[in-house]
């Protein structure tokens, strides 16, 4: 739930290689001979392969549940996101525990205390005595003192040297128990990475020993046997390459695998190729090239040709999740090495235009096409993809619906009923937004008079095509592109996808949250997003979007309400919230959205006048003035009240209702006599001393059914009295309202026609009070 309308693409967090996009899902580029006819003009600046129009306001939506957990497609951004504590649990690629080893039936695994406590040659003997490799899996679970004893650097060096020696006579299978040695190293590197304080640091001595072990293994002739027996060891040794960050040293191994793989390889040999996938990715991730991978490619650019040949030779396997697509997509990353661009451009051009842009071959073309945008932007002609929008957008997003002059939908696959329901939802939300915020009109000069909602069929389709059509990052759950609201012809756009995990129910992920961003940008926030970010405004931007989204859908914000009891942040701290503020992305998301909801909810309930002050400054673009008001005028004065509200109102009343905006103030009365009122007007700055009155009267025509008199504002304590056709006093009246303070209301049904009288009676000195009269 983010505001797709307010984070600059310049400042938005970007993840490598399409971020978390599912670029191994479907493809993108069609050869010219297969290109779809041009039926619709692409949006201005939407040529993803070439230069794109700047979008000053652009905010990524948080990932959907589908993107995070439920999709069958790999998320680049999550390759290393979740570490496991045991081989049997979901683990990151570096921590995979290689379940592919076959356990010997009937051989129980011994207690590993002997391994944990042994050193030197005894440690090697203990490992080789294990009946099979799976018996070493519990090593991944070691913690505390056991982890320190088992995986100290000296023990790791001992096992690395033993692996070196054993590799000299490696027979191509595990008959020499080489697998147990490899698995110990795997477990040691994993536990040290996840528990460095318990294991201790690793240094040059282990680096040297590990390289010696890997050199010896790959020098063994049988390390290249294309058999399952070799594959079950090879795939784990490949993983050690990644754990030791030595891909550049073993670029020749990667080249051999790419040159020799074909679809006839047995399963466990193919798995070694699968393990090379994350190793290669990590080799590119290092900006300093600490693994020497980029240097190795520069030293032997023939690896690029081998890599391209690996794809074309095995293109019959291209089928979304296949290993060829998964490995092949990283070829595009080599564009990030300037010295390789000339060598690589013709290879990528051929691959991108060799296969259709949809269907089984799409993942490879999509990923390679994305790489040209990421690492060679503005050079689309070199890859023959400058017309990408014209060819694809009308094919992928053929459905168009106009809800009203200010709202239209472009979709990949929505039924007439779904289109109608979406239109109705957004139109009604517009009214709800103004009911909560009020309606002071659009920001002067804001020409974002209409919004286009783009809806892809699911997250996969969004991640495949949205970057290309709209030049956005797709490591999120959607994006609101506000553009320049002062530029004539600018198109505000929310790019979204259906929540496919909720089917058969239909829902567009984050629709109401993002539509609030559009409304907030048009009616509350002056200018473009960069301007609003000169000071922290995210507490409001995301907080109001969450409040409107949940409130309009009448849905309980369980996550935010549960957060309230933790009292994690002070209100004054939340005024400082910005994107990416916390080191942990989940913690930051919690602060931005859940605590943003709480902060805005509290301020709307308890300090509405202060919200109006802040919004008045936001509407004028007075960001510094708003910041001064929040951090100096308010400062920490509401922190205690916020803490109490979290503890009481949130605990007992689910943080209370979302209040509506106060009714617009009636116009000032224009009759010369300051005592006289008219049908719908007000008088301000009324005052009286204790025991005295502020007397007033009003002429009512015949047929008035209801007269309402209200007083508010100011200081002191004034009570409201109505006397009908006689002057109103505390001893002579027909109705009264005697609350504490000056907020009083009287409703008179069927009042008489002619002159009627009312007064404010000073129970205490009062000043600055306002009185309004209305009748119908």
ZAMARGU-4260 file (C-alpha; in steps of 0.2 Angstrom, whole numbers, plus 5000, padded with zeros to 4 digits):
<rodrens>
0) 5000/5000/5000 | 5010/5014/4994 | 5007/5029/4985 | 5010/5026/4967 | 5010/5045/4965
5) 5024/5052/4975 | 5041/5045/4975 | 5053/5051/4962 | 5060/5038/4950 | 5077/5046/4953
10) 5075/5043/4972 | 5065/5027/4972 | 5074/5011/4978 | 5079/5001/4963 | 5084/4983/4964
15) 5097/4975/4952 | 5091/4967/4937 | 5073/4972/4936 | 5073/4972/4955 | 5060/4959/4961
20) 5052/4957/4944 | 5047/4940/4937 | 5058/4942/4922 | 5058/4923/4920 | 5040/4923/4917
25) 5035/4928/4900 | 5044/4936/4886 | 5044/4953/4878 | 5051/4956/4861 | 5044/4950/4844
30) 5054/4949/4828 | 5049/4962/4816 | 5041/4949/4805 | 5030/4944/4820 | 5027/4961/4826
35) 5009/4965/4830 | 5001/4978/4819 | 5001/4996/4826 | 4984/4999/4832 | 4986/5012/4846
40) 4998/5026/4849 | 5009/5023/4863 | 5009/5035/4878 | 5021/5049/4876 | 5038/5045/4883
45) 5034/5026/4885 | 5048/5019/4874 | 5056/5009/4887 | 5071/5004/4876 | 5075/5022/4873
50) 5074/5039/4882 | 5058/5041/4892 | 5049/5056/4898 | 5053/5062/4916 | 5039/5058/4929
55) 5042/5070/4943 | 5030/5060/4954 | 5032/5041/4954 | 5029/5030/4969 | 5031/5011/4970
60) 5018/5001/4978 | 5023/4987/4991 | 5024/4970/4984 | 5009/4960/4983 | 5007/4943/4992
65) 5008/4936/4975 | 5024/4944/4972 | 5032/4940/4988 | 5026/4922/4991 | 5014/4914/4980
70) 5021/4916/4962 | 5030/4901/4954 | 5042/4913/4947 | 5059/4918/4954 | 5061/4935/4962
75) 5078/4942/4959 | 5077/4953/4974 | 5074/4939/4985 | 5088/4928/4980 | 5096/4931/4997
80) 5082/4938/5006 | 5077/4924/5018 | 5090/4913/5026 | 5085/4896/5034 | 5092/4888/5049
85) 5091/4870/5042 | 5093/4862/5025 | 5075/4856/5026 | 5068/4873/5027 | 5067/4886/5013
90) 5084/4894/5011 | 5093/4907/5001 | 5103/4900/4987 | 5120/4902/4996 | 5113/4892/5010
95) 5105/4877/5000 | 5109/4861/5009 | 5109/4850/4994 | 5096/4837/4998 | 5100/4829/4982
100) 5113/4817/4990 | 5105/4800/4992 | 5104/4793/5009 | 5109/4775/5011 | 5094/4765/5017
105) 5095/4757/5034 | 5111/4767/5039 | 5106/4778/5054 | 5116/4794/5056 | 5127/4795/5071
110) 5127/4810/5084 | 5138/4824/5077 | 5146/4827/5094 | 5161/4819/5087 | 5162/4830/5072
115) 5159/4846/5083 | 5172/4842/5095 | 5186/4835/5084 | 5200/4844/5077 | 5214/4840/5064
120) 5215/4823/5056 | 5202/4817/5068 | 5189/4829/5061 | 5192/4823/5044 | 5190/4805/5050
125) 5174/4809/5059 | 5167/4817/5043 | 5172/4803/5031 | 5165/4790/5044 | 5147/4798/5042
130) 5137/4785/5032 | 5131/4797/5019 | 5131/4816/5015 | 5113/4819/5022 | 5120/4814/5039
135) 5130/4831/5039 | 5114/4841/5036 | 5111/4845/5055 | 5128/4855/5054 | 5118/4869/5047
140) 5108/4870/5063 | 5123/4873/5074 | 5122/4888/5086 | 5132/4896/5100 | 5147/4886/5107
145) 5144/4871/5096 | 5145/4883/5080 | 5161/4891/5086 | 5169/4874/5090 | 5164/4866/5074
150) 5167/4880/5061 | 5182/4890/5068 | 5194/4895/5054 | 5207/4881/5059 | 5193/4868/5057
155) 5188/4875/5040 | 5206/4875/5034 | 5208/4857/5040 | 5193/4851/5030 | 5198/4862/5015
160) 5215/4854/5014 | 5207/4837/5016 | 5196/4841/5001 | 5211/4846/4991 | 5220/4830/4995
165) 5204/4819/4992 | 5201/4828/4975 | 5218/4821/4968 | 5210/4804/4967 | 5192/4809/4965
170) 5183/4794/4956 | 5168/4804/4950 | 5157/4798/4964 | 5156/4799/4983 | 5165/4782/4987
175) 5179/4792/4995 | 5167/4802/5006 | 5171/4818/4997 | 5154/4824/4998 | 5154/4825/5017
180) 5169/4836/5016 | 5161/4848/5004 | 5145/4848/5015 | 5155/4853/5030 | 5162/4868/5021
185) 5145/4872/5015 | 5138/4872/5032 | 5153/4881/5039 | 5152/4896/5027 | 5133/4897/5030
190) 5133/4897/5049 | 5148/4909/5049 | 5138/4921/5037 | 5122/4920/5048 | 5131/4919/5065
195) 5147/4928/5063 | 5149/4933/5082 | 5147/4914/5087 | 5159/4907/5074 | 5172/4921/5072
200) 5179/4929/5057 | 5187/4920/5042 | 5203/4927/5034 | 5217/4924/5021 | 5222/4907/5028
205) 5205/4899/5024 | 5204/4909/5008 | 5220/4901/5002 | 5215/4883/5008 | 5198/4885/5000
210) 5205/4890/4983 | 5217/4875/4984 | 5203/4863/4987 | 5193/4870/4973 | 5208/4870/4961
215) 5211/4852/4965 | 5193/4847/4963 | 5191/4855/4946 | 5208/4848/4940 | 5202/4830/4943
220) 5197/4823/4926 | 5181/4815/4934 | 5174/4832/4940 | 5168/4834/4922 | 5159/4817/4921
225) 5142/4820/4915 | 5134/4808/4927 | 5122/4809/4942 | 5136/4802/4953 | 5147/4816/4949
230) 5133/4829/4948 | 5128/4826/4966 | 5145/4832/4972 | 5148/4845/4958 | 5133/4855/4961
235) 5138/4857/4979 | 5156/4862/4975 | 5148/4875/4963 | 5139/4882/4978 | 5156/4883/4987
240) 5162/4894/4973 | 5148/4906/4977 | 5151/4905/4996 | 5170/4909/4994 | 5166/4923/4981
245) 5179/4916/4968 | 5168/4915/4952 | 5181/4925/4942 | 5195/4912/4946 | 5183/4898/4940
250) 5176/4907/4925 | 5183/4892/4915 | 5172/4880/4924 | 5157/4891/4920 | 5162/4892/4902
255) 5164/4873/4901 | 5147/4870/4909 | 5139/4883/4896 | 5148/4875/4882 | 5143/4857/4886
260) 5126/4857/4893 | 5112/4850/4883 | 5095/4843/4888 | 5101/4826/4889 | 5111/4829/4905
265) 5105/4819/4920 | 5096/4828/4934 | 5110/4830/4946 | 5122/4836/4933 | 5109/4849/4927
270) 5107/4854/4945 | 5125/4860/4945 | 5120/4872/4931 | 5106/4878/4942 | 5118/4882/4956
275) 5128/4892/4944 | 5113/4903/4941 | 5115/4912/4958 | 5134/4911/4958 | 5134/4921/4941
280) 5121/4933/4948 | 5132/4937/4963 | 5147/4939/4952 | 5138/4954/4943 | 5131/4961/4959
285) 5148/4966/4966 | 5152/4984/4961 | 5170/4982/4965 | 5171/4966/4956 | 5178/4958/4971
290) 5175/4941/4964 | 5184/4945/4948 | 5170/4939/4937 | 5169/4955/4926 | 5188/4955/4924
295) 5187/4936/4919 | 5174/4941/4905 | 5186/4955/4899 | 5200/4943/4899 | 5190/4930/4889
300) 5176/4938/4880 | 5173/4922/4871 | 5163/4917/4887 | 5150/4928/4880 | 5149/4919/4863
305) 5148/4902/4873 | 5134/4909/4883 | 5124/4915/4868 | 5127/4898/4860 | 5121/4890/4876
310) 5104/4898/4873 | 5102/4895/4855 | 5108/4877/4856 | 5095/4874/4870 | 5081/4885/4864
315) 5069/4870/4863 | 5069/4870/4882 | 5064/4888/4883 | 5048/4887/4893 | 5047/4900/4907
320) 5055/4892/4921 | 5068/4882/4912 | 5086/4883/4916 | 5091/4890/4900 | 5080/4905/4903
325) 5086/4907/4921 | 5105/4906/4916 | 5103/4915/4900 | 5095/4931/4906 | 5111/4936/4915
330) 5120/4937/4899 | 5112/4955/4898 | 5121/4960/4914 | 5138/4960/4905 | 5132/4976/4897
335) 5136/4984/4913 | 5155/4981/4909 | 5159/4995/4896 | 5173/4985/4888 | 5161/4971/4883
340) 5147/4982/4875 | 5153/4981/4857 | 5156/4962/4858 | 5139/4960/4867 | 5127/4971/4857
345) 5125/4960/4841 | 5123/4944/4852 | 5109/4952/4862 | 5101/4959/4846 | 5100/4942/4839
350) 5093/4934/4854 | 5080/4947/4858 | 5074/4947/4840 | 5076/4928/4837 | 5061/4923/4849
355) 5043/4929/4851 | 5039/4941/4864 | 5025/4931/4872 | 5024/4913/4876 | 5037/4900/4881
360) 5052/4910/4874 | 5047/4926/4882 | 5057/4925/4898 | 5074/4926/4889 | 5069/4940/4878
365) 5061/4950/4892 | 5076/4949/4903 | 5089/4953/4889 | 5078/4967/4883 | 5077/4974/4901
370) 5096/4974/4902 | 5097/4985/4887 | 5087/4998/4896 | 5096/4996/4912 | 5114/4996/4905
375) 5113/5004/4888 | 5098/5015/4889 | 5096/5027/4874 | 5103/5015/4862 | 5088/5005/4858
380) 5092/5006/4839 | 5107/4994/4842 | 5095/4981/4847 | 5081/4985/4835 | 5068/4988/4849
385) 5064/5006/4847 | 5047/5003/4842 | 5043/4991/4856 | 5028/5001/4863 | 5020/5003/4846
390) 5021/4984/4843 | 5016/4978/4860 | 5005/4990/4870 | 4990/4988/4860 | 4992/4969/4860
395) 4995/4967/4879 | 4983/4981/4884 | 4969/4980/4872 | 4954/4984/4883 | 4949/5003/4886
400) 4935/5010/4896 | 4930/5028/4900 | 4922/5029/4917 | 4919/5048/4916 | 4929/5063/4909
405) 4941/5062/4923 | 4944/5043/4924 | 4948/5029/4911 | 4954/5011/4912 | 4966/5002/4901
410) 4967/4983/4904 | 4974/4967/4899 | 4959/4956/4903 | 4944/4963/4912 | 4926/4959/4909
415) 4912/4972/4906 | 4906/4969/4924 | 4923/4971/4932 | 4926/4987/4922 | 4909/4994/4928
420) 4913/4989/4946 | 4930/4997/4946 | 4923/5013/4938 | 4909/5014/4952 | 4922/5011/4966
425) 4933/5025/4961 | 4919/5037/4957 | 4912/5034/4974 | 4929/5035/4983 | 4931/5052/4976
430) 4916/5058/4985 | 4922/5049/5001 | 4939/5057/5000 | 4931/5074/5000 | 4920/5069/5014
435) 4935/5066/5025 | 4947/5080/5018 | 4934/5093/5013 | 4934/5101/4996 | 4944/5117/4993
440) 4946/5114/4975 | 4960/5108/4965 | 4978/5115/4968 | 4979/5131/4957 | 4988/5126/4941
445) 4986/5107/4943 | 4981/5101/4926 | 4980/5082/4931 | 4961/5082/4927 | 4960/5064/4922
450) 4968/5048/4928 | 4972/5032/4918 | 4971/5016/4927 | 4982/5002/4919 | 4978/4985/4924
455) 4988/4970/4920 | 4981/4952/4922 | 4992/4947/4937 | 5009/4952/4944 | 5019/4942/4932
460) 5011/4951/4917 | 5014/4968/4926 | 5032/4964/4929 | 5035/4958/4911 | 5028/4973/4902
465) 5025/4988/4914 | 5044/4992/4914 | 5044/4992/4895 | 5028/5002/4892 | 5030/5015/4906
470) 5049/5015/4910 | 5046/5011/4928 | 5054/4999/4941 | 5043/4984/4944 | 5050/4978/4960
475) 5034/4983/4969 | 5015/4980/4968 | 5011/4994/4956 | 5016/5012/4952 | 5008/5029/4952
480) 5015/5040/4939 | 5010/5058/4943 | 5020/5066/4930 | 5021/5085/4930 | 5004/5091/4936
485) 5008/5109/4929 | 5011/5102/4911 | 4997/5103/4899 | 4993/5086/4892 | 5002/5077/4906
490) 4994/5060/4909 | 4993/5054/4927 | 4993/5035/4928 | 4991/5021/4940 | 4999/5005/4934
495) 4992/4990/4943 | 4988/4972/4942 | 4974/4961/4948 | 4976/4952/4964 | 4976/4935/4956
500) 4979/4926/4973 | 4961/4931/4978 | 4952/4924/4963 | 4938/4920/4959 | 4935/4936/4968
505) 4941/4951/4958 | 4952/4964/4965 | 4965/4976/4958 | 4979/4977/4970 | 4981/4993/4980
510) 4968/5002/4969 | 4960/5012/4982 | 4976/5017/4991 | 4984/5023/4974 | 4968/5032/4969
515) 4970/5042/4985 | 4987/5047/4980 | 4980/5054/4964 | 4967/5064/4974 | 4979/5069/4987
520) 4991/5075/4974 | 4978/5085/4965 | 4969/5093/4980 | 4982/5094/4994 | 5000/5093/4987
525) 5007/5107/4977 | 5018/5104/4962 | 5028/5089/4958 | 5035/5076/4970 | 5053/5082/4971
530) 5047/5098/4977 | 5036/5090/4991 | 5051/5080/4996 | 5062/5095/5001 | 5055/5091/5018
535) 5048/5075/5025 | 5029/5073/5020 | 5028/5054/5019 | 5019/5053/5036 | 5004/5062/5028
540) 5006/5055/5010 | 5005/5037/5015 | 4995/5039/5031 | 4981/5047/5022 | 4981/5035/5008
545) 4980/5021/5021 | 4966/5029/5030 | 4956/5033/5015 | 4959/5015/5007 | 4954/5006/5023
550) 4940/5018/5028 | 4932/5018/5011 | 4932/4999/5010 | 4926/4998/5028 | 4940/4987/5032
555) 4949/4985/5048 | 4967/4989/5047 | 4972/4975/5059 | 4991/4976/5056 | 4991/4995/5061
560) 4979/4992/5076 | 4991/4978/5082 | 5006/4990/5080 | 4998/5003/5092 | 5001/4993/5108
565) 5020/4992/5104 | 5022/5011/5106 | 5036/5010/5094 | 5037/5028/5088 | 5033/5045/5095
570) 5022/5056/5085 | 5036/5069/5083 | 5047/5055/5076 | 5034/5050/5063 | 5034/5068/5056
575) 5052/5063/5050 | 5047/5047/5041 | 5054/5045/5023 | 5056/5031/5012 | 5070/5019/5014
580) 5074/5026/5032 | 5076/5010/5041 | 5089/4998/5036 | 5077/4984/5036 | 5064/4985/5022
585) 5050/4977/5032 | 5053/4989/5047 | 5053/5004/5035 | 5037/4998/5027 | 5029/4996/5044
590) 5034/5013/5049 | 5028/5021/5032 | 5011/5013/5031 | 5005/5006/5048 | 5012/5020/5058
595) 5008/5033/5045 | 4990/5027/5047 | 4991/5029/5065 | 4999/5046/5065 | 4986/5053/5053
600) 4971/5045/5061 | 4977/5053/5078 | 4979/5070/5070 | 4962/5070/5061 | 4953/5064/5077
605) 4962/5075/5090 | 4970/5090/5081 | 4960/5093/5065 | 4964/5112/5066 | 4982/5107/5065
610) 4979/5096/5050 | 4971/5111/5041 | 4985/5122/5045 | 4998/5109/5038 | 4987/5106/5022
615) 4985/5124/5019 | 5004/5125/5018 | 5005/5110/5008 | 4993/5117/4996 | 5003/5132/4994
620) 5019/5123/4992 | 5026/5130/5008 | 5035/5114/5013 | 5047/5123/5025 | 5032/5132/5033
625) 5023/5115/5036 | 5039/5107/5043 | 5042/5122/5055 | 5024/5120/5061 | 5026/5101/5063
630) 5043/5101/5071 | 5043/5117/5081 | 5025/5124/5084 | 5019/5106/5088 | 5036/5098/5091
635) 5035/5085/5105 | 5019/5093/5113 | 5008/5079/5106 | 5019/5064/5110 | 5011/5060/5127
640) 4994/5062/5120 | 4998/5051/5105 | 5005/5038/5117 | 4989/5038/5128 | 4978/5037/5112
645) 4988/5022/5106 | 4985/5014/5123 | 4967/5018/5126 | 4958/5023/5110 | 4967/5010/5099
650) 4965/4996/5113 | 4946/5000/5117 | 4939/5007/5101 | 4951/5001/5087 | 4959/5018/5086
655) 4942/5026/5083 | 4932/5031/5068 | 4939/5041/5053 | 4931/5058/5056 | 4923/5068/5042
660) 4929/5086/5038 | 4919/5099/5046 | 4906/5108/5036 | 4912/5123/5026 | 4910/5139/5036
665) 4895/5149/5032 | 4899/5166/5024 | 4900/5182/5035 | 4884/5191/5038 | 4883/5207/5028
670) 4869/5216/5037 | 4875/5232/5045 | 4868/5229/5062 | 4880/5218/5070 | 4866/5210/5080
675) 4856/5204/5065 | 4858/5187/5056 | 4851/5181/5040 | 4847/5164/5033 | 4864/5156/5031
680) 4878/5167/5038 | 4890/5169/5053 | 4897/5183/5064 | 4914/5181/5072 | 4924/5188/5086
685) 4909/5189/5098 | 4913/5193/5116 | 4905/5196/5133 | 4910/5197/5151 | 4904/5186/5165
690) 4885/5188/5168 | 4882/5198/5152 | 4876/5194/5135 | 4879/5195/5116 | 4861/5198/5110
695) 4855/5194/5092 | 4840/5192/5081 | 4834/5185/5065 | 4819/5187/5053 | 4811/5171/5048
700) 4799/5170/5033 | 4783/5160/5035 | 4785/5141/5032 | 4802/5138/5040 | 4803/5120/5046
705) 4819/5121/5056 | 4831/5134/5062 | 4848/5129/5068 | 4860/5140/5078 | 4877/5135/5082
710) 4892/5144/5092 | 4910/5138/5092 | 4928/5144/5094 | 4936/5157/5105 | 4940/5156/5123
715) 4930/5156/5139 | 4912/5149/5142 | 4897/5155/5132 | 4880/5147/5133 | 4867/5148/5119
720) 4849/5153/5123 | 4834/5155/5111 | 4819/5166/5116 | 4807/5164/5101 | 4798/5181/5099
725) 4806/5188/5115 | 4824/5193/5120 | 4833/5177/5127 | 4841/5178/5144 | 4845/5165/5157
730) 4829/5168/5165 | 4818/5169/5150 | 4821/5157/5136 | 4812/5143/5126 | 4828/5133/5123
735) 4846/5132/5128 | 4863/5124/5126 | 4875/5125/5140 | 4890/5114/5137 | 4907/5118/5144
740) 4916/5130/5132 | 4909/5139/5117 | 4903/5124/5106 | 4884/5125/5107 | 4870/5120/5095
745) 4851/5123/5096 | 4839/5116/5083 | 4821/5124/5083 | 4808/5115/5074 | 4793/5125/5066
750) 4799/5142/5073 | 4787/5156/5071 | 4788/5168/5057 | 4794/5186/5060 | 4808/5191/5072
755) 4816/5178/5083 | 4829/5182/5096 | 4844/5172/5104 | 4859/5176/5114 | 4876/5171/5120
760) 4876/5171/5139 | 4893/5173/5147 | 4895/5160/5161 | 4913/5166/5160 | 4922/5180/5150
765) 4922/5174/5132 | 4930/5181/5117 | 4932/5176/5099 | 4917/5166/5098 | 4907/5163/5081
770) 4889/5160/5079 | 4880/5153/5063 | 4862/5153/5058 | 4854/5141/5046 | 4836/5137/5042
775) 4826/5127/5029
</rodrens>
